[in-house]
Amino acid sequence: MMMNSTYLPLWWEAAGLTLAIYSLGLAFYRLFLHPLARFPGPKLAAITRWYEAYYDLILDGQYTFKIAELHKTYGPIIRISPHELHVIDPAFYEKLYCQEGRWDKYQWACNGFLAEGATICTSVHELHQARRAPLNHFFSKAKVAARQEIIIRHVEKLCNRIEGFVGGTVNLGAACSALIHDAHCEFVINRVNGSLDKEDFNSALAGMCLNVGFLWRVGKHFHKISLALKRIPLDFVAKLSNEDVRIFFDFLQGVDRDTEALLKSATSPSAKQDAGPRTVVHEIAESNLDPSDKELSRLLNEVQTVVAAGLETVSSVMRVTFYHVFSNPEILRRLREELKTVGTDTSPGGNMLELKQLERLPYMTAIIMEALRLSPGIATRMGRMLHDKDLVYDKWCIPAGTPVGMTTILMHTDETLYPDPFTFNPDRWMDLEKRKTAGKTFAPFSRGSRMCVGFHLAWADLYISLAALATRFDFEFQNTQSSDFKVLRDDFVVGTKCGSTLTCHVSLHET
């Protein structure tokens, strides 16, 4: 028996009315009955995440800056979504991002990575700590120092490539990316990446690494859709994409192939006799993790995120460092004078200083700290959740299990902490007592139990590359100014106007 078509409008009307009642009821609950209802903030943000999605997706990563505006209106603690709070008070940072306690990560924020099982995407504190243990060992300060030859060799290769551009122009931004791509791929999985060998320094890969920020934002708001799209074979996606996208997917596929081969090697009967270079895959395979955490499916996501985590984060700091150092004659002069005190060999092919020598140089350290202040590892907030007890901020009692976040880039550009915050001024860090005090609110790699695992490697990259380029070259930048490095978008990493492009005229430094 067929349903009379006259009944259809009634069915749709009933469905529409039900949806309207549900939406109004949900809005009423979130505004007046929800545990966060008493916290200040825009009503629309309290009702729906579409408020954040508008700034993330339609306005291209602007919610970080909208949050900063909201704090000016509503105060130091605000409700920024139906479920999440944000604090902008620097005095609270050490309390929120600390080593003590059981701090879960906000799973919704992790969803954007589409890397289930990876340490960076692990929400539960205990599981995160277990998965992170082999990474801590692999990226320890001692391990990085013992393998600094990898960085030195790639920096030397970079210098040789730049010498070929003397008298002309080079995209130093792409060259920085190529250096980090090659050095980190070798350090982490012994992969020969070859970006420094490319005529254009594999600039397409650098550009694509910066453009994944939009995909991360989509992944947060539409996680299931993004997961479904991720299941499409990379080969199929590559065939339908342009050349830049194909280069990016070729890189990911290469990392996956190497990971699979390394896992087979690390778990083979002859693994202990294998004299090959140590990789992060070996570290995980030989760790005390559960067997399920050593399976290939998890390791593929783990290695991809570990390799990718340092690529454009460190490259962007390098660009900021090189631009400001070589654009300011006084900073460059002082740096070169300091390097002379430890006997830098500036001749082509000369022996570069070891890391331990560079770490003792106060002005060089101040330069890198100032670059890290302006270009920290990420531009977004990182929510933390304390499940076993309420969290107290000032007069506010934050219910247990509530995601609370702070944003490093907002703290690093707070003019009460750093006068004239967008000026590159290494002298901020030359007073050791002030440096120690400011260290409580200086967090380019975050803080606490979830601090960036590769920060020792990043510092080594910056020390060795800056020493080498400062003593060998002079750069004159074209069509670039300091405002081009100011954060414009929350791409998870710092999104800037210049991106990976930093064009300059090259000449040899005459001592």
Phi, psi and omega in degrees: 000127182276141178285134178297131183299341180291342179279342185298314178303325179294322179295315180294323178296319179294318179296318179296320180293320178298316179296319180296316180296317178299314182297317179294321178295318179295318179297318179298315180299311184293330181279327190237338186243344181295147179303339179261008186299332184278351182279142182289160178149170180294139183298323182294323177294326179289332183278318189210149175284350177298335176299311178293320181300325179300314181285329180286313191258313181286317181264009169062065171075039183257004186292328176306318183280330173295321177301317179300320177294318182298325178297325179295331181271318191254349179110186189285343177232128184220158174267119186251357175200175178302337189239355195230145176246158176224139179238143181241006181278115182301332181295342182271349189299311182296333179284325183276321182249083185230171181276329185277145175101170180257095185254110174275153174270151180285111187300323181302322179289330179288335187300334183296338183283338181054042182226066184303132178093341177294148183302318183295338181258007182274117184281313188291130187304308185297318180292322177299315181297322179294314181291331183281335186307310179294331178290320177303317181292316183294323184258019180296161180301319180294319180293318179296315179298321182292335183245023182296343178303328178299313180294314182301317182296319180287326176294320176299320178295320176299315180299319178297321178293318182295325178302331178289348179257001182303131183091352179230203183245153179219148172274089183295332178296313177294325179296321176298315179299316180300318178302310183291319177304310185290313183295316183289322178297320177290317182298316188277313186227016178056036181268133174273103187273317174081015180295325179292342179275344181287144181302321181259018182060028178056047186299333179297321179294319178298317180296319180292324178298328178281333185275357181284355179301320179295320178296324177296318179294319177298319180299325178294312188276332181228064189298315183293322177295317180296321177298319179297319179293326181294335181285350176292129182305138181300325179299319180293317179298317182299323181294332182266001188254169176280178187297319181298317180293322178297320178299318180296314181290328174298320178298313180297318179295323177296318177298318179296316180298316179295321178298315180298316180295320180294322180294319177298318180294317184291336182254007179281158180301333182264016185301320183292336179272351181289121183265015182291167180300147179286135178234169179294333178294318176299318182299317181288316183298329182262007182277181179269014179296156175299150179306326180296331179276359176252005180287154184302319183303319178285320182296328178299315178291321181298310184292320178302315181288324179294316179295314185289331187303324184264353189296291184274344175295310181287321180301319181294323177295321178301315181298315178300315182298307184296320180299310185288325180292312185278350176268348183241103184304325182289317177298316181295319179298313181296321179296315181294322177297320179293319180295329178295333182291343178247015170070047178297134176270108184267000181287150178304129181079003180293158181289127179277154181294149176281161185301317184297330177289318182291325182295341180273357184272111187294320183287321177298318177298320179296321178299313182293321178298320180293322177294320178292329176296316182279339181223070179291172186302321182225157181253000185253171175278154175237106183286139176238149183229124177257111190272331191272353178198163177290155178250136183250128171234117180053240180264006184260135173256113183269120184302143177305141179086003180273127175293126178233130182232160170226161185238116186301316184297329176289322178289321181291341179246022176284118186290343175286334177269320184229092179306142184051061195296336183265006174270133179280108187222090180301336181296346175303332190251007185279335174278114187295327178292317177295324179296320180295318180293314181293338181302338179290337180240017176252109189218060182295339178247022186067190181215170174085198186290347180245022176302147181310125186287338185259023186292330177295321177294320179297315178300319180297317177305313186290316179300307188291318181291319180296317179299318183292312184287324182294329183270350186245333191228162165237140180234136172244116187276143184247129176056036180227140176222167187300328180295341179293344181259001179286138183297127180248334184220150170269096176258030197069301168279178183281115177269124184236170179294318185281340181059231181262011182260127176212086186276136181207158174272138187247137170217157178282141177281127179263119182275000000 
